């Protein structure tokens, strides 16, 4: 009898920060260990290496992809997307796939790229063997990732054993993504007419939980105002594990953590990991969501109101698929081996080739009052060598590669007894073959590929994130294996469990509320001593931090005197930042000491300022340098044509920084135009800036510059809101308050005059609230033909349309 042909399987990732890559690596290594003889070829690859993939041999694909920025493709996905757009409609008709999307619902374009790629794969003839997962970093990626991975392996079990179902579990989008451009907003999934009752994923719970009940049959629900929603699938933004009705309050949890030893016998003993846990009452979180809580409008119903797709019929119980989550996640499999070359003398770390430049630290200035200690703000000026400068435009950002704190690095080395590696160099190799498979090559995690032959101190300082403030449950499971004390092992396992209520509460309290660092974790569990290769394989990359430029590409002489010089000073980089520092709770196991959380990069920049001031005072000739890199230019920018349009800028706090560059650019153009008598005189558009802070006399950033711009007619109107100065009122005054006061002007500028709106600042609070404010302004002031007012749903759709047209642009952060 002829042997059945083996199926090819691909694990493909598109990653910007490393999350999608680490999840993909974890899935791939577990597939290797479990199904090493079931699939051939078995391929693990980045989307950037799409040309190396034998597509004609791939029968199944597991795709993990993230959205970055404002719904942009990850850098390693850009060429892959262009490659897909050139393919014919039936190119992937032989392939079935499962797709996991990563995103952050604090951003308006949540899951844009995963949805876009999902639709594209379907249009190329591929079919799904598992529903798309939508993981939300705002609530915790693992709330969705873990159950999705569990169900993925359940499907792979069926495939490997030949019991695969021929039907797909999910509806297919009724769109033509082949017509979409790379910047198009992703379509929303709709129900396929051939599958009116698609299977959806719901948690298996023993009692009804109102937070988890999908609003599908409630005729009084506001969600029924929308006739265009996707399948009413429960949102991971309200996960079961975060249901306050079933958990003690944060205060009570904090109190118990502070006053009760965590390593006591109160933590239930963990079952033998070899045995199969009872899954019948797993309070898991559903991983497929249509649009979690309409991510960009926090007060809207959980059912999306912004799609343009047909409504989904009511779902009967028989159409729901119960997902069963394993109690413990799989541990992270170490994929690297480590060699150490000792040396009795100090060896300086070799230069690592990275896309960064050394910028000279020129100067700094305090933007807040000298006696103001709540998040003091500074502006720093850096200067690149002419050969290192790159072209940028007002509105662009750039990256700073800050190192880990030297004291923390030394403490981690000491805590984990890594002193033996302190004098010499480390070489990292791919641990191959894995599990006896000679044909399969394991890749070293991307961020570790260039660190071989370096000192441990260099690797822990520049390459990996040793803060790791929100470790994955798989990381905890892995660390538990290296505890020599049983009580510590059981406590860590409890925190990695999906079923242990005390463990879940402990995890949320320690990591989400009290910002327990990696060093503090090893202090709390002193018997946990992971081998160095396992730790390096588990730690995520140390990512750059991005800052908006607060200057136009002009010289200081041009800035001050307006000599009509060119826009060609790309070597000077100015930016503003606020020091991030706040108190976090005391923990008994850490000696009840005061704990202060400090931002990594802002602390580094504070130290740079101190060093620069000391060098100036000591009149030292050497200069301080900062490692910087170019960031790809996005849509948050202006060109000369924008000067003649109405512009609304909303930038509270340091969010005002990019608007300084906008205004400098406009001022330069106005000066140049006046000097050129032959140039046609155009009327500038009305530019309005909404700025907010706490106190006018303490943290009014760039006050002098903004008032000068207003006086010189570069800025038409400066609108301010000082929330603490006006606290005698019942409600504090924020930029949203000022926007509502000028609602008609804003509505006319956007809806009648072709204006643009730029929003810069915090995504979680200000960003969402400003978008809600814009919706309310449109609802109140906009009129359709015949004088008809629009309702909230229509106003929300108008907002989405303006964002798709790039007339509302955001540069926000979390």
C-alpha positions in Angstrom: 0.0 0.0 0.0 1.4 3.4 -1.0 2.4 5.5 1.9 0.2 8.6 2.3 1.9 11.8 1.4 2.8 14.0 4.3 1.4 17.5 4.6 3.5 20.6 4.7 3.1 23.0 7.6 4.3 26.6 7.9 4.5 28.8 11.0 4.8 32.4 9.7 5.2 35.6 11.8 5.1 39.3 11.1 6.5 41.1 14.1 7.5 44.6 15.1 8.3 44.4 18.8 9.1 40.7 19.0 5.8 39.5 20.5 4.6 37.7 17.4 8.0 36.2 16.8 8.2 34.8 20.3 4.7 33.3 20.1 5.5 31.8 16.7 8.7 30.3 18.0 6.9 28.8 20.9 4.2 27.3 18.7 6.8 25.9 16.2 9.0 24.3 18.8 6.0 22.6 20.4 4.8 21.4 16.9 8.3 19.9 16.4 8.2 18.1 19.7 4.7 16.8 19.2 4.3 16.2 15.4 7.9 15.9 14.2 6.9 12.9 11.9 3.5 14.2 10.9 4.4 17.2 8.7 6.9 17.6 5.9 8.1 20.1 5.2 7.9 21.8 8.5 8.9 25.5 8.2 9.3 28.4 10.6 9.9 31.7 9.0 9.6 35.5 9.2 7.4 37.2 6.6 10.5 39.1 5.5 11.9 35.7 4.2 8.8 34.9 2.1 10.9 34.1 -0.9 12.5 31.2 1.0 9.2 29.4 1.7 8.2 26.5 -0.6 4.6 27.7 -0.9 3.5 24.9 -3.3 4.4 22.4 -0.6 2.5 24.2 2.3 -0.8 22.6 3.1 -1.3 24.3 6.5 -0.1 27.6 7.7 -0.2 29.1 11.2 0.2 32.9 10.9 0.9 35.3 13.8 0.9 39.0 12.9 0.6 42.3 14.7 -0.6 45.8 14.0 1.9 48.6 14.6 1.6 52.3 14.9 -1.7 53.5 13.6 -2.7 50.3 11.8 0.6 50.0 9.9 2.2 46.8 8.7 5.1 45.5 10.7 8.4 46.3 9.0 9.1 42.6 8.1 5.6 42.3 6.6 5.7 45.2 4.1 7.4 43.4 1.2 5.4 40.2 1.9 2.1 42.2 1.5 3.3 43.5 -1.8 4.1 40.0 -2.8 0.6 38.8 -1.9 -1.1 41.6 -3.8 0.5 40.3 -7.0 -0.8 36.8 -6.7 -3.8 35.3 -8.5 -7.1 34.5 -6.8 -6.5 30.7 -6.5 -2.8 30.8 -5.6 -3.4 29.4 -2.1 -6.4 27.2 -2.8 -4.4 24.2 -1.6 -3.7 25.8 1.8 -5.6 26.0 5.0 -4.6 28.4 7.7 -5.1 29.7 11.2 -4.3 33.4 12.0 -3.6 35.0 15.4 -3.7 38.8 15.5 -1.9 40.9 18.1 -3.0 44.5 18.8 -3.9 47.1 21.4 -7.5 48.3 21.7 -6.2 51.7 23.0 -5.5 52.5 19.4 -8.3 53.3 16.9 -6.9 50.8 14.3 -7.0 47.8 16.6 -6.4 44.6 14.7 -6.4 46.4 11.3 -3.5 44.4 9.9 -4.6 40.9 11.1 -8.1 41.6 9.6 -6.5 42.8 6.4 -4.2 39.8 6.0 -7.0 37.5 6.9 -9.2 38.9 4.1 -6.3 38.7 1.7 -5.5 35.1 2.4 -9.2 34.2 1.8 -9.3 36.1 -1.5 -6.3 34.0 -2.6 -8.3 30.8 -2.2 -7.0 29.7 1.2 -9.5 28.4 3.8 -9.5 28.5 7.6 -9.2 25.6 9.8 -9.4 27.7 13.0 -11.1 31.0 13.8 -9.0 34.2 13.8 -7.7 35.1 17.3 -7.6 38.8 18.4 -5.3 39.3 21.3 -5.4 42.7 23.0 -2.3 44.0 24.7 -4.5 46.5 26.6 -6.0 43.7 28.7 -3.3 41.2 28.4 -2.3 39.2 25.3 -2.4 35.9 27.1 -6.1 36.2 27.8 -6.6 35.4 24.2 -3.3 33.8 23.1 -3.4 30.8 25.5 -6.9 29.5 24.6 -6.2 30.1 20.9 -3.0 28.0 21.1 -4.8 25.3 23.0 -7.4 25.1 20.3 -4.8 25.3 17.6 -3.2 22.1 18.9 -6.5 20.4 19.2 -7.0 21.1 15.5 -3.5 19.9 14.7 -4.2 16.7 16.6 -7.1 16.1 14.3 -5.1 16.9 11.2 -2.2 14.7 12.3 -4.5 11.8 13.1 -6.5 12.1 9.9 -9.7 13.2 11.6 -9.8 16.7 10.2 -13.2 18.2 9.5 -13.9 19.4 6.0 -15.9 22.4 7.2 -14.4 25.6 8.4 -15.3 27.1 11.8 -15.5 30.7 10.7 -17.3 32.9 8.3 -15.4 34.4 5.4 -15.3 38.1 4.7 -17.5 39.3 1.9 -14.8 41.7 0.5 -12.4 42.0 -2.4 -9.1 42.7 -0.7 -7.3 42.6 -4.0 -8.4 46.1 -4.6 -7.0 47.3 -1.2 -3.9 49.4 -1.0 -1.3 48.7 1.6 -2.6 51.6 3.6 -6.3 50.7 3.4 -8.2 50.1 6.5 -8.9 46.5 7.0 -12.4 45.1 6.2 -14.6 43.8 8.9 -15.5 40.1 8.9 -19.0 39.3 7.9 -21.1 36.1 7.8 -20.8 34.1 4.7 -24.2 33.5 3.2 -23.5 29.8 3.0 -22.8 29.6 6.7 -25.5 31.7 8.5 -24.7 30.3 11.9 -20.9 30.4 12.2 -19.3 28.6 15.1 -18.1 31.1 17.7 -16.0 30.8 20.8 -17.4 31.2 24.3 -15.9 30.4 27.7 -17.0 27.3 29.5 -18.4 28.5 32.8 -20.5 27.0 35.5 -22.7 30.0 36.1 -24.0 32.8 34.0 -21.8 35.9 34.1 -23.5 39.1 32.7 -20.2 40.5 31.6 -19.6 37.5 29.4 -23.1 37.3 27.9 -23.1 38.3 24.3 -25.8 40.9 23.4 -27.4 39.1 20.6 -31.1 38.6 21.4 -31.7 41.6 23.6 -34.0 43.8 21.6 -33.6 46.7 24.0 -29.8 46.7 23.7 -28.2 49.7 22.0 -26.1 47.2 20.0 -29.2 46.5 18.0 -29.1 50.0 16.6 -26.4 48.6 14.4 -27.5 46.6 11.5 -24.0 46.1 10.3 -22.2 44.3 13.1 -20.0 41.3 12.9 -20.7 38.1 14.7 -21.6 39.1 18.3 -18.6 37.4 19.8 -17.6 38.2 23.4 -14.9 40.8 23.7 -11.6 39.9 25.4 -11.6 43.5 26.7 -13.9 42.3 29.5 -12.2 39.0 30.4 -13.6 36.6 33.0 -10.5 36.8 35.1 -10.9 40.5 35.5 -14.5 40.4 36.5 -14.6 42.5 39.6 -17.9 40.8 40.7 -16.1 37.5 41.2 -12.9 38.8 42.7 -11.9 40.9 45.7 -11.2 44.5 45.2 -7.8 45.7 44.3 -7.3 47.1 47.7 -8.2 43.8 49.4 -5.8 41.9 47.1 -3.0 44.4 47.7 -3.6 44.1 51.4 -3.5 40.3 51.4 -0.4 40.4 49.3 1.3 42.9 51.7 0.3 41.2 54.9 0.2 37.5 54.1 3.3 35.6 53.0 3.0 34.5 49.4 5.0 31.4 49.9 2.7 30.0 52.6 0.7 26.8 52.6 -2.4 28.8 51.6 -1.5 28.3 48.0 -3.1 25.1 46.9 -0.8 22.3 45.8 -0.5 22.0 42.1 -1.5 18.8 40.4 1.1 16.5 38.8 1.9 18.2 35.5 1.9 14.9 33.7 -1.7 14.2 34.5 -4.6 15.7 32.5 -6.3 18.4 34.3 -10.1 18.5 34.7 -11.2 21.1 32.1 -14.9 21.0 32.7 -15.1 24.3 34.5 -12.3 26.2 33.1 -13.1 30.0 33.3 -11.4 30.7 30.0 -11.5 33.8 28.0 -12.8 33.7 24.4 -10.2 34.5 21.9 -12.2 35.6 18.9 -13.7 39.0 19.0 -15.4 41.1 16.4 -14.2 44.5 17.6 -13.5 44.5 21.3 -15.8 47.1 22.9 -15.4 49.2 19.8 -11.8 49.9 20.8 -11.6 53.6 19.9 -14.7 54.6 21.8 -14.7 53.3 25.3 -18.2 54.1 26.2 -19.9 52.4 23.3 -21.6 49.1 23.4 -19.5 45.9 23.2 -21.0 45.1 19.8 -19.2 47.0 17.0 -21.2 49.8 15.5 -18.8 50.9 12.8 -18.8 48.1 10.2 -20.6 48.2 7.0 -21.5 44.6 6.8 -24.8 42.7 7.1 -26.2 41.8 10.5 -25.6 38.4 12.0 -28.6 36.2 12.8 -29.3 35.0 16.3 -27.1 32.1 17.4 -28.5 29.0 18.9 -26.6 27.1 21.6 -25.7 24.4 19.1 -23.6 26.9 17.1 -21.3 27.7 20.0 -18.0 25.9 20.4 -16.8 25.5 23.9 -13.0 26.0 24.2 -11.2 24.1 26.9 -8.1 25.7 28.2 -5.3 23.7 29.8 -4.6 24.6 33.4 -1.0 25.3 32.7 0.6 26.7 29.6 3.4 24.8 27.9 6.9 25.9 29.1 9.1 27.8 26.8 11.5 25.4 25.1 15.1 26.5 25.0 16.3 26.7 21.4 19.8 28.0 22.0 23.0 26.5 23.3 25.7 28.5 25.0 29.5 28.3 24.9 31.7 30.4 27.2 35.3 31.4 26.6 36.8 32.5 29.9 39.4 35.2 30.0 41.3 36.5 33.0 41.4 40.0 31.7 38.6 42.4 30.9 37.3 42.1 27.3 35.4 45.1 25.9 32.3 44.2 24.1 32.7 44.1 20.3 30.7 46.6 18.3 27.4 45.2 17.3 26.2 46.3 13.9 22.8 47.9 14.4 20.9 50.5 12.5 21.7 53.2 15.1 23.9 56.3 15.0 25.8 58.0 17.8 24.3 61.5 18.3 26.2 64.1 20.4 24.3 65.4 23.4 24.4 69.2 22.8 22.1 70.7 25.5 19.0 70.4 27.6 16.5 72.8 29.1 13.8 72.4 31.7 10.3 73.0 30.3 8.5 73.0 33.7 9.0 75.1 36.8 12.1 74.4 38.9 10.0 73.6 41.9 7.6 71.3 40.0 8.4 67.7 40.8 5.4 65.9 39.3 6.8 64.5 36.0 9.2 67.3 35.2 9.7 67.9 31.5 12.8 68.6 29.5 13.8 69.3 26.0 17.0 67.8 24.7 19.0 68.8 21.7 21.1 66.1 19.9 23.4 66.5 16.9 24.3 63.9 14.3 27.4 63.9 12.2 26.5 65.1 8.6 27.1 61.6 7.2 24.8 60.0 9.8 21.8 62.4 9.3 18.7 61.3 7.5 15.9 63.3 5.9 12.9 63.8 8.0 9.8 66.0 8.0 7.8 67.8 10.7 5.8 65.3 12.6 8.3 62.5 12.4 9.7 60.5 15.3 13.0 58.9 15.9 14.2 56.0 18.1 16.5 56.1 21.1 18.3 52.9 22.0 18.7 53.2 25.8 20.6 50.6 27.8 19.4 48.7 30.8 20.4 50.3 34.1 23.9 49.2 35.1 23.0 48.6 38.7 20.1 46.4 37.7 22.3 44.4 35.4 24.9 43.7 38.0 22.2 42.8 40.6 20.6 40.3 38.2 24.0 38.7 37.5 24.6 38.4 41.3 21.1 37.1 42.1 21.3 34.3 39.6 24.9 33.3 40.3 26.1 34.2 36.8 29.4 35.7 38.1 31.2 32.7 36.5 30.4 34.3 33.1 31.6 37.8 34.0 35.1 37.5 32.6 35.0 36.2 29.1 32.8 36.0 26.1 29.6 34.1 25.3 28.8 32.3 22.0 25.2 31.5 21.2 24.2 28.7 18.8 21.0 27.2 17.5 20.1 24.1 19.4 19.9 21.7 16.5 18.8 19.1 15.8 15.8 19.3 18.2 14.2 16.1 19.4 16.1 14.0 16.9 14.8 15.8 13.8 17.8 16.3 11.5 15.9 18.1 8.8 14.5 20.9 10.9 16.7 23.9 11.8 15.8 25.9 14.9 16.5 29.6 14.6 18.0 31.7 17.4 15.5 34.5 18.3 16.2 37.4 16.0 17.4 39.8 18.7 20.1 37.3 19.8 21.4 36.5 16.3 24.1 39.3 16.5 25.2 39.0 20.1 27.5 36.0 19.8 31.0 36.5 21.1 30.0 39.2 23.5 30.2 39.6 27.3 27.3 38.7 29.4 27.3 42.3 30.7 26.9 43.6 27.2 24.0 41.2 26.4 22.1 42.0 29.5 22.7 45.7 29.1 21.9 46.2 25.4 20.1 43.2 23.9 17.4 41.8 26.2 14.7 43.4 28.4 15.5 42.6 32.0 12.6 44.7 33.3 10.0 42.4 31.7 7.2 44.0 33.8 4.4 41.6 32.6 5.9 38.1 32.1 3.9 35.5 30.2 2.4 32.6 32.0 4.7 30.3 29.9 7.7 32.2 31.3 6.5 31.5 34.8 5.9 27.9 34.1 9.4 27.7 32.7 11.0 29.4 35.7 9.1 27.1 38.1 11.2 24.2 36.7 14.3 25.7 38.2 13.1 26.2 41.8 14.9 24.1 44.4 12.2 24.9 47.0 8.9 23.1 46.5 6.8 25.9 48.0 8.3 28.5 45.6 7.7 26.2 42.7 4.1 25.7 43.6 3.5 29.4 44.1 5.0 30.3 40.7 3.0 27.5 39.1 -0.1 28.8 40.7 0.4 32.2 39.1 0.8 30.5 35.7 -2.5 28.6 36.2 -5.7 29.4 34.4 -7.8 27.8 37.1 -6.2 28.8 40.4 -8.1 31.8 41.7 -5.4 32.7 44.3 -2.7 32.4 41.6 -4.7 34.6 39.2 -5.2 37.2 41.8 -1.6 37.1 42.8 -0.4 37.5 39.2 -2.7 40.4 38.6 -1.7 42.1 41.8 2.1 41.6 41.6 2.6 42.3 37.9 -0.3 44.4 36.7 -0.9 46.5 39.8 2.4 46.6 41.6 4.8 46.4 38.6 6.9 43.6 40.0 10.2 43.7 38.0 12.2 40.6 36.9 14.9 41.3 39.5 12.2 41.6 42.3 10.7 38.3 41.0 14.0 36.5 41.6 14.3 38.2 45.0 10.9 36.9 46.0 11.8 33.4 44.8 15.5 33.0 45.7 15.6 29.3 45.0 14.7 30.0 41.3 18.0 29.8 39.4 17.5 29.3 35.7 20.4 28.4 33.5 21.7 31.3 31.5 20.7 29.8 28.1 17.1 29.3 29.3 16.8 32.8 30.7 18.2 34.4 27.5 15.8 32.4 25.4 12.9 33.6 27.5 13.7 37.3 27.7 12.2 39.6 25.1 14.3 42.1 23.1 15.2 45.4 24.5 13.1 47.7 22.3 14.0 51.3 21.3 11.8 54.1 22.7 10.3 56.6 20.2 10.1 60.4 20.6 8.5 63.0 18.4 10.7 65.7 17.0 10.0 69.1 18.4 11.7 71.1 15.6 11.6 71.7 11.9 14.8 70.9 9.9 16.1 74.5 10.1 19.1 76.0 11.8 18.9 78.0 15.0 20.0 81.1 13.0 17.1 80.6 10.6 14.7 79.8 13.6 15.6 83.1 15.3 16.2 85.5 12.4 14.3 84.1 9.4 17.1 84.5 6.9 15.4 82.4 4.3 17.8 79.5 4.6 16.8 76.1 3.4 15.0 73.2 5.2 18.1 71.1 5.2 19.3 70.9 8.8 18.6 67.2 9.4 21.5 66.7 11.8 19.8 68.6 14.7 17.3 66.5 16.7 15.2 68.2 19.4 12.6 66.3 21.5 10.7 66.7 24.7 10.0 64.1 27.4 8.6 63.8 30.9 10.3 61.9 33.7 8.2 58.7 34.5 8.4 57.9 38.2 5.7 56.8 40.6 5.2 54.9 43.8 4.1 51.3 43.7 2.8 49.1 46.6 5.0 47.6 49.3 5.4 43.8 49.3 6.1 41.8 52.4 8.4 39.3 50.8 10.5 42.3 49.7 10.8 43.7 53.2 7.9 46.1 52.9 10.4 48.6 51.5 9.3 51.7 49.5 9.1 50.8 45.9 9.5 53.4 43.1 8.8 52.5 39.5 11.0 54.5 37.1 10.7 54.6 33.3 13.8 53.0 31.7 14.4 55.6 29.0 13.4 58.7 30.9 15.6 57.7 33.8 18.5 57.2 31.3 17.8 60.6 29.8 17.8 62.2 33.2 21.2 60.6 33.9 22.4 62.0 30.5 21.4 65.5 31.6 23.2 65.1 34.9 26.4 63.9 33.2 26.3 66.6 30.6 25.9 69.3 33.3 28.8 67.8 35.2 31.0 67.8 32.1 30.0 71.5 31.5 30.8 72.5 35.0 34.2 70.6 34.9 34.9 72.0 31.4 35.7 68.6 30.1 36.4 68.2 26.4 34.8 64.9 25.8 31.1 64.7 24.9 28.2 62.5 25.8 26.5 60.5 23.0 23.1 58.9 22.7 22.3 56.0 20.3 19.5 57.0 17.9 17.9 55.6 14.8 15.6 56.6 12.0 11.9 55.7 12.3 10.0 55.2 9.1 7.9 58.3 8.3 4.2 57.8 8.8 1.1 59.8 8.0 1.4 62.1 11.0 3.2 64.9 9.2 2.4 68.0 7.2 3.4 69.3 3.8 3.3 72.8 2.4 -0.3 72.4 1.0 -1.5 71.9 4.6 -0.6 75.5 5.5 -3.6 76.6 3.5 -6.1 74.3 5.2 -7.8 74.5 8.6 -5.7 72.6 11.0 -6.8 71.4 14.5 -4.0 70.3 16.8 -4.7 68.6 20.1 -1.6 68.1 22.2 -1.8 68.2 26.0 1.5 67.8 27.9 4.4 66.6 25.9 1.9 65.8 23.1 2.5 69.4 22.0 6.1 68.6 20.9 5.4 67.6 17.2 3.2 70.7 16.8 6.2 72.9 17.6 7.8 71.4 14.5 4.5 72.1 12.5 4.5 75.7 13.6 8.2 76.2 12.9 7.8 74.8 9.5 4.8 77.0 8.7 6.6 80.1 10.0 9.6 79.3 7.8 7.3 78.9 4.7 5.5 82.2 5.5 8.9 84.1 5.9 10.2 82.6 2.7 7.1 83.5 0.8 7.2 87.1 1.9 10.8 87.4 0.7 9.9 86.1 -2.7 7.9 88.8 -4.3 7.2 86.6 -7.4 5.5 83.9 -5.4 1.7 83.9 -5.4 0.2 85.0 -2.1 -2.2 82.5 -0.6 -4.3 82.9 2.5 -3.3 80.6 5.2 -5.8 78.2 6.8 -6.9 78.7 10.4 -4.6 76.8 12.7 -6.0 76.1 16.2 -3.9 74.4 18.9 -5.6 72.9 22.0 -3.0 72.5 24.8 -3.7 71.2 28.3 -1.7 70.7 31.5 -2.2 70.9 35.3 -0.9 74.4 36.2 -0.3 77.4 34.0 2.6 78.6 36.1 4.3 75.2 36.5 3.9 72.9 33.4 2.8 75.1 30.5 5.3 73.6 28.1 6.7 75.8 25.3 4.6 78.7 26.6 6.9 81.4 25.2 7.1 79.7 21.8 3.4 79.1 21.5 2.5 82.7 22.4 5.0 84.0 19.9 3.5 81.9 17.2 0.1 83.2 18.1 1.3 86.8 18.1 3.0 86.4 14.7 -0.2 84.9 13.2 1.5 81.6 12.6 -1.0 80.1 15.1 -4.5 81.5 14.7 -5.7 80.5 18.1 -4.1 79.0 21.2 -6.7 77.3 23.4 -5.5 76.2 26.9 -7.0 74.1 29.7 -5.3 74.1 33.1 -7.0 71.3 35.0 -5.7 72.0 38.5 -5.8 75.8 38.3 -9.5 75.6 37.8 -10.2 72.9 40.4 -12.7 75.1 42.2 -15.2 74.0 39.6 -17.0 70.7 40.0 -15.3 69.2 37.0 -11.7 69.7 36.0 -11.2 71.4 32.7 -9.4 69.4 30.0 -8.8 69.9 26.3 -12.0 68.0 25.6 -13.9 70.7 27.5 -12.4 73.4 25.4 -13.2 71.4 22.2 -16.9 71.1 23.1 -17.0 74.9 23.7 -15.9 75.3 20.1 -17.9 72.4 18.7 -19.4 74.3 15.8 -16.1 75.7 14.7 -14.5 72.3 14.8 -17.4 70.6 12.9 -17.4 73.3 10.2 -13.6 73.0 9.8 -13.8 69.3 9.4 -17.1 68.8 7.6 -17.3 71.9 5.4 -13.8 73.3 4.9 -11.8 70.2 4.3 -9.7 70.6 7.5 -7.4 68.1 9.2 -7.1 67.1 12.8 -3.9 65.9 14.6 -4.0 64.3 18.0 -0.9 63.5 20.0 -0.5 62.2 23.6 -1.7 59.4 25.9 -3.8 56.7 24.1 -5.5 55.2 27.1 -7.1 58.4 28.6 -6.8 61.5 26.4 -6.8 59.7 23.0 -10.1 57.8 23.6 -11.7 60.8 25.3 -10.8 63.2 22.4 -12.2 60.7 19.9 -15.4 60.5 21.9 -15.5 64.2 22.0 -15.2 64.5 18.2 -18.1 62.0 17.9 -20.3 64.1 20.2 -19.4 67.3 18.3 -20.4 65.7 15.0 -23.6 64.4 16.5 -24.5 67.8 17.9 -23.5 70.1 15.0 -23.3 68.2 11.8 -26.3 68.2 9.4 -26.9 66.1 6.4 -28.8 67.3 3.4 -32.2 68.7 4.3 -31.0 69.7 7.8 -31.2 66.2 9.2 -29.1 65.6 12.3 -27.0 62.4 12.6 -27.2 60.0 15.5 -24.3 58.6 17.4 -23.8 55.6 15.2 -23.7 57.8 12.1 -21.3 60.2 13.8 -19.0 57.3 14.7 -19.0 56.2 11.1 -18.1 59.7 10.0 -15.2 59.7 12.4 -14.0 56.4 11.0 -14.3 57.8 7.5 -12.2 60.8 8.4 -9.6 58.6 9.8 -9.5 56.4 6.7 -9.1 59.6 4.6 -6.1 60.5 6.7 -7.9 63.7 7.8 -7.8 62.7 11.5 -4.4 61.5 12.4 -3.1 60.3 15.7 0.4 59.9 17.3 -0.5 58.3 20.6 1.3 56.0 23.1 0.4 53.8 26.0 
